[in-house]
Amino acid sequence: MHLELAPNKRYYSIGEIAKAFDVNASLIRFWDKEFDILKPKKNAKGNRMFTPEDVKNLQLIYHLVKERGFTLDGAKTHLKEGQKKTLDKFDIINKLETIKAQLTTIKNQL
């Protein structure tokens, strides 16, 4: 999954996150309540503002729940048992998918 978010931003709104993941904002709010690894800041109005670290964690949650079919409890357990190792693997997979997309683009341009 390749997200379309503006690079180098410090914070993303829940609307930007929901659009990037192609899900409803209510699902992002629900995951925020369910998963301790998500810690978005709240502005003066109380709106959630997600950091790039939160986005990485949301990608991992999305991967576990939506792509691999984990239950919420299963995803929570998986994250607690091997969070660092899981995040490292997920980062490697994301980088490889980005490289693959770039190589495919280059191939199509030839």
DRENTORKOL-3810 file (N, C-alpha, C; in nm, 4 decimals):
REM DRENTORKOL-3810
@n.u->0.0843; n.v->-0.1167; n.w->0.0000; ca.u->0.0000; ca.v->0.0000; ca.w->0.0000; c.u->0.0893; c.v->0.1236; c.w->0.0000
@n.u->0.0643; n.v->0.2131; n.w->-0.0934; ca.u->0.1425; ca.v->0.3352; ca.w->-0.1023; c.u->0.0500; c.v->0.4524; c.w->-0.0720
@n.u->0.0776; n.v->0.5255; n.w->0.0347; ca.u->-0.0064; ca.v->0.6368; ca.w->0.0750; c.u->0.0272; c.v->0.7626; c.w->-0.0021
@n.u->-0.0741; n.v->0.8399; n.w->-0.0296; ca.u->-0.0563; ca.v->0.9680; ca.w->-0.0973; c.u->-0.0735; c.v->1.0796; c.w->0.0050
@n.u->0.0310; n.v->1.1058; n.w->0.0816; ca.u->0.0310; ca.v->1.2147; ca.w->0.1788; c.u->0.1441; c.v->1.3101; c.w->0.1435
@n.u->0.1212; n.v->1.4371; n.w->0.1738; ca.u->0.2258; ca.v->1.5364; ca.w->0.1483; c.u->0.3484; c.v->1.5036; c.w->0.2331
@n.u->0.4655; n.v->1.4945; n.w->0.1708; ca.u->0.5860; ca.v->1.4623; ca.w->0.2476; c.u->0.6299; c.v->1.5815; c.w->0.3340
@n.u->0.7039; n.v->1.5514; n.w->0.4363; ca.u->0.7656; ca.v->1.6520; ca.w->0.5231; c.u->0.6666; c.v->1.7372; c.w->0.6020
@n.u->0.5445; n.v->1.6903; n.w->0.6186; ca.u->0.4511; ca.v->1.7612; ca.w->0.7057; c.u->0.4708; c.v->1.7110; c.w->0.8476
@n.u->0.4506; n.v->1.7982; n.w->0.9434; ca.u->0.4646; ca.v->1.7580; ca.w->1.0831; c.u->0.3367; c.v->1.6936; c.w->1.1359
@n.u->0.2212; n.v->1.7363; n.w->1.0844; ca.u->0.0931; ca.v->1.6846; ca.w->1.1306; c.u->-0.0028; c.v->1.6684; c.w->1.0132
@n.u->-0.0860; n.v->1.5648; n.w->1.0232; ca.u->-0.1887; ca.v->1.5388; ca.w->0.9238; c.u->-0.3244; c.v->1.5360; c.w->0.9936
@n.u->-0.4256; n.v->1.5923; n.w->0.9284; ca.u->-0.5606; ca.v->1.5908; ca.w->0.9858; c.u->-0.6211; c.v->1.4518; c.w->0.9679
@n.u->-0.7263; n.v->1.4261; n.w->1.0420; ca.u->-0.7921; ca.v->1.2959; ca.w->1.0311; c.u->-0.8521; c.v->1.2784; c.w->0.8920
@n.u->-0.8957; n.v->1.3893; n.w->0.8301; ca.u->-0.9493; ca.v->1.3831; ca.w->0.6938; c.u->-0.8434; c.v->1.3405; c.w->0.5933
@n.u->-0.7233; n.v->1.3959; n.w->0.6070; ca.u->-0.6132; ca.v->1.3578; ca.w->0.5175; c.u->-0.5788; c.v->1.2104; c.w->0.5349
@n.u->-0.5769; n.v->1.1667; n.w->0.6595; ca.u->-0.5444; ca.v->1.0267; ca.w->0.6892; c.u->-0.6509; c.v->0.9339; c.w->0.6311
@n.u->-0.7777; n.v->0.9669; n.w->0.6557; ca.u->-0.8874; ca.v->0.8833; ca.w->0.6073; c.u->-0.8843; c.v->0.8740; c.w->0.4544
@n.u->-0.8596; n.v->0.9854; n.w->0.3885; ca.u->-0.8534; ca.v->0.9858; ca.w->0.2419; c.u->-0.7358; c.v->0.9018; c.w->0.1919
@n.u->-0.6202; n.v->0.9148; n.w->0.2569; ca.u->-0.5018; ca.v->0.8394; ca.w->0.2156; c.u->-0.5232; c.v->0.6881; c.w->0.2296
@n.u->-0.5940; n.v->0.6469; n.w->0.3353; ca.u->-0.6190; ca.v->0.5046; ca.w->0.3579; c.u->-0.7465; c.v->0.4566; c.w->0.2887
@n.u->-0.8230; n.v->0.5508; n.w->0.2323; ca.u->-0.9513; ca.v->0.5196; ca.w->0.1677; c.u->-1.0472; c.v->0.4510; c.w->0.2649
@n.u->-1.0571; n.v->0.5095; n.w->0.3849; ca.u->-1.1503; ca.v->0.4616; ca.w->0.4864; c.u->-1.2240; c.v->0.5827; c.w->0.5448
@n.u->-1.3262; n.v->0.5566; n.w->0.6226; ca.u->-1.3983; ca.v->0.6648; ca.w->0.6896; c.u->-1.3171; c.v->0.7175; c.w->0.8072
@n.u->-1.3341; n.v->0.8460; n.w->0.8360; ca.u->-1.2662; ca.v->0.9069; ca.w->0.9508; c.u->-1.3082; c.v->0.8382; c.w->1.0802
@n.u->-1.4304; n.v->0.7870; n.w->1.0839; ca.u->-1.4776; ca.v->0.7188; ca.w->1.2055; c.u->-1.3939; c.v->0.5947; c.w->1.2352
@n.u->-1.3459; n.v->0.5262; n.w->1.1324; ca.u->-1.2602; ca.v->0.4090; ca.w->1.1535; c.u->-1.1263; c.v->0.4522; c.w->1.2145
@n.u->-1.0721; n.v->0.5629; n.w->1.1675; ca.u->-0.9463; ca.v->0.6131; ca.w->1.2223; c.u->-0.9667; c.v->0.6527; c.w->1.3687
@n.u->-1.0777; n.v->0.7196; n.w->1.3994; ca.u->-1.1077; ca.v->0.7551; ca.w->1.5393; c.u->-1.1207; c.v->0.6287; c.w->1.6247
@n.u->-1.1877; n.v->0.5267; n.w->1.5714; ca.u->-1.2051; ca.v->0.4012; ca.w->1.6442; c.u->-1.0700; c.v->0.3365; c.w->1.6722
@n.u->-0.9852; n.v->0.3287; n.w->1.5701; ca.u->-0.8528; ca.v->0.2705; ca.w->1.5897; c.u->-0.7722; c.v->0.3507; c.w->1.6904
@n.u->-0.7869; n.v->0.4821; n.w->1.6885; ca.u->-0.7167; ca.v->0.5672; ca.w->1.7849; c.u->-0.7545; c.v->0.5288; c.w->1.9278
@n.u->-0.8816; n.v->0.4992; n.w->1.9500; ca.u->-0.9273; ca.v->0.4593; ca.w->2.0841; c.u->-0.8817; c.v->0.3182; c.w->2.1199
@n.u->-0.8722; n.v->0.2314; n.w->2.0201; ca.u->-0.8425; ca.v->0.0902; ca.w->2.0445; c.u->-0.6936; c.v->0.0579; c.w->2.0590
@n.u->-0.6085; n.v->0.1319; n.w->1.9882; ca.u->-0.4670; ca.v->0.0986; ca.w->1.9844; c.u->-0.3844; c.v->0.2016; c.w->2.0603
@n.u->-0.3110; n.v->0.1538; n.w->2.1607; ca.u->-0.2293; ca.v->0.2413; ca.w->2.2446; c.u->-0.1116; c.v->0.3037; c.w->2.1705
@n.u->-0.0676; n.v->0.2424; n.w->2.0607; ca.u->0.0486; ca.v->0.2964; ca.w->1.9903; c.u->0.0162; c.v->0.4249; c.w->1.9147
@n.u->-0.1126; n.v->0.4537; n.w->1.8972; ca.u->-0.1521; ca.v->0.5783; ca.w->1.8316; c.u->-0.1656; c.v->0.6867; c.w->1.9372
@n.u->-0.0968; n.v->0.7968; n.w->1.9149; ca.u->-0.0988; ca.v->0.9070; ca.w->2.0104; c.u->-0.1079; c.v->1.0414; c.w->1.9372
@n.u->-0.2178; n.v->1.0634; n.w->1.8628; ca.u->-0.2268; ca.v->1.1911; ca.w->1.7917; c.u->-0.2428; c.v->1.3072; c.w->1.8897
@n.u->-0.1894; n.v->1.4215; n.w->1.8502; ca.u->-0.2076; ca.v->1.5430; ca.w->1.9290; c.u->-0.3474; c.v->1.5959; c.w->1.9001
@n.u->-0.3989; n.v->1.6780; n.w->1.9894; ca.u->-0.5272; ca.v->1.7425; ca.w->1.9635; c.u->-0.5059; c.v->1.8925; c.w->1.9662
@n.u->-0.5639; n.v->1.9607; n.w->1.8675; ca.u->-0.5498; ca.v->2.1053; ca.w->1.8635; c.u->-0.6512; c.v->2.1705; c.w->1.9571
@n.u->-0.6586; n.v->2.3027; n.w->1.9565; ca.u->-0.7460; ca.v->2.3752; ca.w->2.0481; c.u->-0.8932; c.v->2.3359; c.w->2.0309
@n.u->-0.9321; n.v->2.2993; n.w->1.9093; ca.u->-1.0706; ca.v->2.2576; ca.w->1.8839; c.u->-1.0953; c.v->2.1116; c.w->1.9215
@n.u->-0.9889; n.v->2.0398; n.w->1.9546; ca.u->-1.0032; ca.v->1.8982; ca.w->1.9888; c.u->-0.9871; c.v->1.8047; c.w->1.8703
@n.u->-0.9494; n.v->1.8582; n.w->1.7550; ca.u->-0.9282; ca.v->1.7749; ca.w->1.6360; c.u->-0.7962; c.v->1.7001; c.w->1.6473
@n.u->-0.7985; n.v->1.5744; n.w->1.6053; ca.u->-0.6771; ca.v->1.4929; ca.w->1.6087; c.u->-0.5812; c.v->1.5370; c.w->1.4981
@n.u->-0.4546; n.v->1.5478; n.w->1.5345; ca.u->-0.3493; ca.v->1.5816; ca.w->1.4397; c.u->-0.2440; c.v->1.4716; c.w->1.4494
@n.u->-0.2299; n.v->1.3945; n.w->1.3410; ca.u->-0.1437; ca.v->1.2771; ca.w->1.3406; c.u->-0.0028; c.v->1.3109; c.w->1.2944
@n.u->0.0966; n.v->1.2596; n.w->1.3668; ca.u->0.2365; ca.v->1.2783; ca.w->1.3308; c.u->0.2761; c.v->1.1717; c.w->1.2274
@n.u->0.3896; n.v->1.1900; n.w->1.1605; ca.u->0.4371; ca.v->1.0847; ca.w->1.0693; c.u->0.4537; c.v->0.9493; c.w->1.1399
@n.u->0.4910; n.v->0.9503; n.w->1.2677; ca.u->0.5022; ca.v->0.8249; ca.w->1.3441; c.u->0.3648; c.v->0.7590; c.w->1.3596
@n.u->0.2621; n.v->0.8402; n.w->1.3861; ca.u->0.1253; ca.v->0.7875; ca.w->1.3934; c.u->0.0838; c.v->0.7270; c.w->1.2592
@n.u->0.1228; n.v->0.7919; n.w->1.1507; ca.u->0.0891; ca.v->0.7416; ca.w->1.0172; c.u->0.1534; c.v->0.6050; c.w->0.9946
@n.u->0.2798; n.v->0.5895; n.w->1.0348; ca.u->0.3467; ca.v->0.4588; ca.w->1.0224; c.u->0.2716; c.v->0.3528; c.w->1.1027
@n.u->0.2316; n.v->0.3891; n.w->1.2244; ca.u->0.1575; ca.v->0.2942; ca.w->1.3076; c.u->0.0213; c.v->0.2625; c.w->1.2476
@n.u->-0.0445; n.v->0.3617; n.w->1.1886; ca.u->-0.1722; ca.v->0.3368; ca.w->1.1220; c.u->-0.1539; c.v->0.2447; c.w->1.0012
@n.u->-0.0439; n.v->0.2621; n.w->0.9278; ca.u->-0.0158; ca.v->0.1734; ca.w->0.8153; c.u->-0.0025; c.v->0.0291; c.w->0.8640
@n.u->0.0650; n.v->0.0124; n.w->0.9749; ca.u->0.0831; ca.v->-0.1216; ca.w->1.0297; c.u->-0.0507; c.v->-0.1804; c.w->1.0743
@n.u->-0.1316; n.v->-0.1015; n.w->1.1421; ca.u->-0.2639; ca.v->-0.1481; ca.w->1.1861; c.u->-0.3487; c.v->-0.1837; c.w->1.0644
@n.u->-0.3480; n.v->-0.0962; n.w->0.9648; ca.u->-0.4236; ca.v->-0.1209; ca.w->0.8420; c.u->-0.3782; c.v->-0.2521; c.w->0.7779
@n.u->-0.2472; n.v->-0.2701; n.w->0.7695; ca.u->-0.1913; ca.v->-0.3923; ca.w->0.7105; c.u->-0.2391; c.v->-0.5170; c.w->0.7863
@n.u->-0.2300; n.v->-0.5121; n.w->0.9168; ca.u->-0.2684; ca.v->-0.6287; ca.w->0.9967; c.u->-0.4181; c.v->-0.6578; c.w->0.9868
@n.u->-0.4999; n.v->-0.5543; n.w->0.9998; ca.u->-0.6450; ca.v->-0.5737; ca.w->1.0069; c.u->-0.7080; c.v->-0.5907; c.w->0.8684
@n.u->-0.6754; n.v->-0.5020; n.w->0.7779; ca.u->-0.7425; ca.v->-0.5019; ca.w->0.6472; c.u->-0.6782; c.v->-0.5955; c.w->0.5455
@n.u->-0.5456; n.v->-0.6044; n.w->0.5461; ca.u->-0.4783; ca.v->-0.6857; ca.w->0.4447; c.u->-0.4524; c.v->-0.8279; c.w->0.4897
@n.u->-0.4196; n.v->-0.8461; n.w->0.6169; ca.u->-0.3889; ca.v->-0.9811; ca.w->0.6654; c.u->-0.5059; c.v->-1.0451; c.w->0.7381
@n.u->-0.6117; n.v->-0.9685; n.w->0.7657; ca.u->-0.7331; ca.v->-1.0253; ca.w->0.8237; c.u->-0.7287; c.v->-1.0499; c.w->0.9731
@n.u->-0.6402; n.v->-0.9836; n.w->1.0449; ca.u->-0.6342; ca.v->-0.9984; ca.w->1.1906; c.u->-0.7601; c.v->-0.9393; c.w->1.2532
@n.u->-0.8027; n.v->-0.9982; n.w->1.3651; ca.u->-0.9050; ca.v->-0.9333; ca.w->1.4463; c.u->-0.8368; c.v->-0.8189; c.w->1.5206
@n.u->-0.9158; n.v->-0.7296; n.w->1.5792; ca.u->-0.8549; ca.v->-0.6199; ca.w->1.6550; c.u->-0.7731; c.v->-0.6736; c.w->1.7709
@n.u->-0.8283; n.v->-0.7715; n.w->1.8421; ca.u->-0.7538; ca.v->-0.8304; ca.w->1.9536; c.u->-0.6270; c.v->-0.8998; c.w->1.9041
@n.u->-0.6367; n.v->-0.9681; n.w->1.7907; ca.u->-0.5199; ca.v->-1.0339; ca.w->1.7334; c.u->-0.4133; c.v->-0.9336; c.w->1.6936
@n.u->-0.4557; n.v->-0.8221; n.w->1.6355; ca.u->-0.3603; ca.v->-0.7176; ca.w->1.5955; c.u->-0.2936; c.v->-0.6558; c.w->1.7186
@n.u->-0.3730; n.v->-0.6322; n.w->1.8230; ca.u->-0.3165; ca.v->-0.5750; ca.w->1.9465; c.u->-0.2121; c.v->-0.6687; c.w->2.0057
@n.u->-0.2447; n.v->-0.7973; n.w->2.0111; ca.u->-0.1518; ca.v->-0.8964; ca.w->2.0643; c.u->-0.0258; c.v->-0.9019; c.w->1.9801
@n.u->-0.0431; n.v->-0.9048; n.w->1.8499; ca.u->0.0708; ca.v->-0.9100; ca.w->1.7588; c.u->0.1623; c.v->-0.7894; c.w->1.7783
@n.u->0.1033; n.v->-0.6731; n.w->1.7935; ca.u->0.1818; ca.v->-0.5513; ca.w->1.8135; c.u->0.2561; c.v->-0.5531; c.w->1.9467
@n.u->0.1921; n.v->-0.6027; n.w->2.0513; ca.u->0.2559; ca.v->-0.6060; ca.w->2.1831; c.u->0.3695; c.v->-0.7068; c.w->2.1885
@n.u->0.3503; n.v->-0.8214; n.w->2.1230; ca.u->0.4508; ca.v->-0.9286; ca.w->2.1306; c.u->0.5770; c.v->-0.8970; c.w->2.0523
@n.u->0.5619; n.v->-0.8362; n.w->1.9384; ca.u->0.6807; ca.v->-0.8145; ca.w->1.8561; c.u->0.6778; c.v->-0.6819; c.w->1.7852
@n.u->0.6460; n.v->-0.5773; n.w->1.8573; ca.u->0.6260; ca.v->-0.4467; ca.w->1.7948; c.u->0.7470; c.v->-0.4002; c.w->1.7156
@n.u->0.8649; n.v->-0.4041; n.w->1.7733; ca.u->0.9843; ca.v->-0.3543; ca.w->1.7042; c.u->1.0145; c.v->-0.4375; c.w->1.5804
@n.u->1.0108; n.v->-0.5692; n.w->1.5962; ca.u->1.0405; ca.v->-0.6573; ca.w->1.4838; c.u->0.9355; c.v->-0.6403; c.w->1.3735
@n.u->0.8092; n.v->-0.6287; n.w->1.4111; ca.u->0.7017; ca.v->-0.6120; ca.w->1.3147; c.u->0.7166; c.v->-0.4808; c.w->1.2403
@n.u->0.7478; n.v->-0.3726; n.w->1.3120; ca.u->0.7656; ca.v->-0.2424; ca.w->1.2479; c.u->0.8832; c.v->-0.2448; c.w->1.1515
@n.u->0.9933; n.v->-0.3107; n.w->1.1889; ca.u->1.1094; ca.v->-0.3195; ca.w->1.1010; c.u->1.0745; c.v->-0.3933; c.w->0.9723
@n.u->1.0061; n.v->-0.5063; n.w->0.9842; ca.u->0.9659; ca.v->-0.5829; ca.w->0.8663; c.u->0.8727; c.v->-0.5006; c.w->0.7787
@n.u->0.7778; n.v->-0.4327; n.w->0.8427; ca.u->0.6809; ca.v->-0.3528; ca.w->0.7684; c.u->0.7496; c.v->-0.2389; c.w->0.6941
@n.u->0.8474; n.v->-0.1741; n.w->0.7581; ca.u->0.9232; ca.v->-0.0669; ca.w->0.6927; c.u->0.9984; c.v->-0.1198; c.w->0.5712
@n.u->1.0597; n.v->-0.2368; n.w->0.5844; ca.u->1.1336; ca.v->-0.2966; ca.w->0.4736; c.u->1.0386; c.v->-0.3276; c.w->0.3578
@n.u->0.9236; n.v->-0.3850; n.w->0.3882; ca.u->0.8258; ca.v->-0.4177; ca.w->0.2842; c.u->0.7790; c.v->-0.2910; c.w->0.2138
@n.u->0.7507; n.v->-0.1854; n.w->0.2896; ca.u->0.7072; ca.v->-0.0593; ca.w->0.2296; c.u->0.8139; c.v->-0.0010; c.w->0.1382
@n.u->0.9393; n.v->-0.0043; n.w->0.1821; ca.u->1.0481; ca.v->0.0484; ca.w->0.0991; c.u->1.0621; c.v->-0.0331; c.w->-0.0291
@n.u->1.0515; n.v->-0.1645; n.w->-0.0177; ca.u->1.0617; ca.v->-0.2492; ca.w->-0.1363; c.u->0.9461; c.v->-0.2240; c.w->-0.2330
@n.u->0.8255; n.v->-0.2023; n.w->-0.1801; ca.u->0.7113; ca.v->-0.1737; ca.w->-0.2669; c.u->0.7297; c.v->-0.0398; c.w->-0.3381
@n.u->0.7878; n.v->0.0575; n.w->-0.2689; ca.u->0.8152; ca.v->0.1876; ca.w->-0.3303; c.u->0.9173; c.v->0.1728; c.w->-0.4420
@n.u->1.0224; n.v->0.0965; n.w->-0.4166; ca.u->1.1254; ca.v->0.0722; ca.w->-0.5179; c.u->1.0657; c.v->-0.0006; c.w->-0.6374
@n.u->0.9814; n.v->-0.0985; n.w->-0.6111; ca.u->0.9174; ca.v->-0.1741; ca.w->-0.7198; c.u->0.8327; c.v->-0.0804; c.w->-0.8059
@n.u->0.7569; n.v->0.0081; n.w->-0.7419; ca.u->0.6739; ca.v->0.1028; ca.w->-0.8167; c.u->0.7600; c.v->0.1956; c.w->-0.9017
@n.u->0.8723; n.v->0.2406; n.w->-0.8457; ca.u->0.9626; ca.v->0.3274; ca.w->-0.9209; c.u->1.0235; c.v->0.2541; c.w->-1.0396
@n.u->1.0635; n.v->0.1293; n.w->-1.0189; ca.u->1.1220; ca.v->0.0503; ca.w->-1.1275; c.u->1.0182; c.v->0.0217; c.w->-1.2364
@n.u->0.8949; n.v->-0.0040; n.w->-1.1975; ca.u->0.7883; ca.v->-0.0268; ca.w->-1.2948; c.u->0.7647; c.v->0.0980; c.w->-1.3784
@n.u->0.7680; n.v->0.2135; n.w->-1.3136; ca.u->0.7522; ca.v->0.3404; ca.w->-1.3851; c.u->0.8645; c.v->0.3596; c.w->-1.4851
@n.u->0.9868; n.v->0.3322; n.w->-1.4440; ca.u->1.1017; ca.v->0.3453; ca.w->-1.5340; c.u->1.0884; c.v->0.2486; c.w->-1.6508
@n.u->1.0500; n.v->0.1258; n.w->-1.6219; ca.u->1.0336; ca.v->0.0241; ca.w->-1.7271; c.u->0.9289; c.v->0.0686; c.w->-1.8295
@n.u->0.8176; n.v->0.1251; n.w->-1.7808; ca.u->0.7108; ca.v->0.1696; ca.w->-1.8712; c.u->0.7529; c.v->0.2889; c.w->-1.9555
@n.u->0.8497; n.v->0.3656; n.w->-1.9052; ca.u->0.8966; ca.v->0.4811; ca.w->-1.9814; c.u->0.9970; c.v->0.4432; c.w->-2.0897
@n.u->1.0522; n.v->0.3246; n.w->-2.0816; ca.u->1.1508; ca.v->0.2815; ca.w->-2.1818; c.u->1.0855; c.v->0.2446; c.w->-2.3136
END
